[in-house]
């Protein structure tokens, strides 16, 4: 299992939810966040200032067989080619437990 954390502009969230829905994922955690990436604001400023931009943080747990498909769908749906499109972070999940039933592993997601 892998955890994918995607951080991207909020105007793309509805499209992302639609393309991820058919995948075998256990659900989504969606958080409104503010962040600083490469864009950091206007370059012409002489003083060191950082501008926070509204973003969405989407977290999903994906079965190993669906990881590459999920990443491809996220890129296809979010990417515009402009600075500020976002990032996807991928990490290993060693286990999961469904609290209601006690199921573990991929069946728990």
Buried (B, 14 or more C-beta within 10 A) or exposed (E): BBBBBBBBBEEBBEEBEEBBEEBEBBEBEBEEEEBEEEBBEEEEEEEEEEEEBEBBBBBBBBBEEBBEBBBEBBEEBBEEEEEEBBEBEEEEBEEBEEEEEEEEBBEBB
